[in-house]
Amino acid sequence: MASFMLKRIASMALILLVLAGVVFTLQHLTPTDPVHAMLGANASKSAIAAKSHELGYDKPVLSQYFHYVGGLLHGDLQMSLRTRRPVTTDLRAYFPATLELALYAMFLAAVLGAVLGLATAVRARGSGVFRTVMLAGASAPPFLLALLGILLFYRRLGWLPATGRSSIHTAPTGPTGLLTVDSLLHGRFDAFSDALQHLILPAFCVAIGPAVSIGRVLRSSLVQSLRTDYVRTARSKGLREFMVLYRHAVRNSIGPALSMGGLQVGLMFAGVVVIEQVFAWPGIGLYISQSIPRTDFPAIAGVTVVLGAAYVVVNTLVDISQVVADPRIALA
Amino acid sequence: MAIAEPFVRVPATRTRAQRGRRSNAFSRLRFGDKCAVGMLGVITVLALITPWIVPHSATTPASDPFQAPFHGFLFGTDEVGRDVLSRVLFGLRASWLSSLAVIASGVIVGGLIGLVAGATGGWVDSVLMRITDVFLALPGPILAIAVVAALGPSLQHTLFAVMIVWWPFYARIVRGEVKALAARPHVEAARLAGTGRTRLALRHLLPGAYGATLVAASLDVGNLVLTLAGLSFLGLGAPEPSPELGAMAARGLPYLLEQWWVPVIPGLAVLFLALVANFAGDGLRNMLGA
């Protein structure tokens, strides 16, 4: 198992290097020259040459790449052309909001996916209706769910707020940046419930697509497990159906659902970026959508590197956790 | 020679049976699947003839702004008085045709790489598949955002970006099918008969991968429609005033609470297209896979 983990971690490092390479290449393809953009249109030739030299743009491409990767390892994501601040500083301000939304969405996706998968697998006879519901859920663009959610729960019913993270101005800030955690740490339960109310709609809109994918995979692997001999044995020795499911079937079919969950994280990031725009959520999505019209590529590159790396790391962890749960996988 | 006879006959009867099955396949579909496949055909035809059937121009105002739906305009008018129905029809056309283009390119590029890898084997296979794995391990939608942002927002760049991240899935599928097929006797026989490499790959290996690839592609189209709509929503598609469903929803966002139809109807159009594509994909899988 140790050798599997080492191999998996080595391949993760390689993939991260490729990710950095792709972003680096894209940076060279952008029509906007970062030095020109930084110094403005009226900069003299010598000033541009000096700045290029300072930033290392006059060196060979390969050494620039290593310089770039070295910078990444030290948390240097270059300067934003729009805000004129280091991208790392900007992201530190925007990231906690996105992280909080993504965490709640992941949790919701896992719970909803498990419920959906279990319910459809056990009641396999009425699966026609469920198939319809699942396909409909998987076919709705997240932004449409958000729009309809705001119209129903904010405008019509008035149950949930429509935009932002919090409506309490004195809500605690720090130490984690996650509003729900911070308010609990400060004992501010009013701020906690307010933050939670703001989270429900966006998290649900992001979660529903991944939940459907997870549910579908869980369902098909559960249906297979339920046909196996050991499940028949468990049933015939008189175990209650719940125990058959919980002890025997679910344990053996959770693997594919786990790896599907890992793959869905990428989709979830994309969903978060879109959803944040609808809810005016002050996170990375808002940052990137402000950067796109201004062709602020260092900012977009920074977001790509951070989200891409998070995705790769999460999937590596999922793979390793699968082997821990079922050591046979490492041998295959 | 008693053994030789059935050997000759078995493939013949099998092909006849297969032909019979194929001609019956559509009629054996469930009613819902049939509707979905038929609807997809209708959408394709509508997409091709959109410019001749829209009631109003998609880019110039047809009336006063913010006319509610059903009052002269089926889907109302938007913030500058353009007919939402016409814009949605053009948006559906753009969405559907671009999805088809991206899927086709994914299948061709991925299929070619998978075919070369599977048919050649050895180090070529290893190198091509490692590259594919690396691409599969990166988050496609996020990379697509970066590619479009680097090249500058436009429909061509968006399509190009999504094409770049969409092929590895098909490379894996085709390579798997080809690899499994390469060990089969008919391929061995063809090789012994002196068939060249290219002909072997194209005539004896590739056709075996058609079914699996088609099923995968038909199930994939719905995801692609949603991905493209999401990118367009972020402002990574054609610039204003081109009618694109995602961008229409994003630009209509400020009017959500008072004039809901401006952002919601384009979103519903995306849902409709993705839903039909997903149902048709499921139907095709039942038809080909069963």
Interface residues (C-beta under 8 A of the other chain):
Chain A: L14 I15 V18 L19 V22 V23 L26 Q27 L29 T30 P31 R131 L135 A136 A138 S139 A140 P141 P142 F143 L144 L147 L148 I150 L151 R155 G209 V265 G266 L267 F269 A270 G271 V273 V274 Q277 V278 I288 S289 S291 I292 P293 T295 F297 I300 A301 V303 T304 L307 G308 Y311 V312 N315
Chain B: V134 A137 L138 P139 G140 P141 I142 L143 I145 A146 V147 A149 A150 L151 G152 P153 G222 L226 T227 A229 G230 F233 L234 G235 L236 G246 A249 A250 L253 L256 L257 W260 P263 V264 G267 L268 V270 L271 A274 L275 A277 N278 F279 D282
